[in-house]
């Protein structure tokens, strides 16, 4: 499990504006950002393909690839969320987090 730094807020505590924050390791953050940067490049490439009138099947294959990459980011983030934020909230007695996670998973499965 990622090391939780004492200086960071817990997942369910937020700053004064009430928003919750994660407390993932810098390594996890770097990995997620790196993946998102690659996906951003893929999406720009797809846009360029459309502008250049590339064959539709080729564009659709690139879209499928970008969707798979986004799915990979979602799986990694869900794993980290379950192992840190959700575990922490359950240990604190907050069982409502189960409904929150189920709702999120159901959205991902659409």
N, C-alpha and C positions, 0 to 999 in steps of 0.2 A: 504494500500500500504506500502511496505517496506520503512523504514526510509532511506533517502539518506544522507550520511555523506558528509559534506562539504569538507573534506580532500581528498575524492576520486574523480577521474576524471569522467566527464560525459561519457555516453556510446559512444558517437560519437567522443570524443576527445581521442587521443592516445598519448603515450609517443613519444619520438623522432623517434622511428622506424616506426611510423605510424599505429601501430596496435591499434584497438579499444579495450576497456576494459568495462566490466560490472561494476555496482556499487550496487550489491545486498547486502542485510543485511547479517551479520554473521550468523544469524539463517537460512536463506535460503541456504547459502553456506554449512553450517553443514548438513542440511537436504539432499541436493543434493549429497554431498560426502558420507553420510551414505547410501543412496540408492545405489550409485555406488559401494560402498564396498560390499553390499549384493549381487549385481548383479555379481561382480567379483567372489565372492564365489560360486555363482550358476554356472558360466561358468567353474570354476575349477572343480566343482562337475560333470558337464557334461563330461568334458574331462576324468575324472576318470572313469565314467560309460563306456565310449567308450573303454578305456584301459582294463576294466574288462569284456568286451564283454557282457554288460547288454543288455537285450532284447530291440530291436530297438524302439518299441512303447513307452517304458518307457523313453528312451532318448528323443524321439520326444516330449513327454509331458513336460519334463524338459526344452527343448529348447523353447517351447511355453510359458512356465512360465517366462523364462528369457526375451523373447521378450516383453511380457506384462509388465514386470518390467521396461525395457528400454523405452517403450511407456509411462509409467507413469512418468518417469523422464523427457522425452521430453515435455509432457503436462504441467508439473509444470514449467519447464524452459520457455516454450512459454508463459505461463500466466504471469510470473514475467517479462519477456522481454516486453510483450505488455503493462503492467502496469507501467513500468519504462522507459526503453530505447526508445521504440517506441513512447510513449506519449511525452516524453521529446523532441524527434526529431521533432515530428509533431508541438508541441508548438513553436519550434524554426523555423518553416517554411520549414522544410526538408520533402517534400512529397515523395521523392524517397524511403524513408524507407518503404512505403506501398508496392512497387514492391519487395523490398528485403524480406519482411515478407511473401508475397504471394509466392515467389519462394521457400522459406524455407518450408512453409506449404505444397506446392505441392510435395516437396521431401519427407516430412514426410508421405504423403498419398499414396506413391507408394507401 
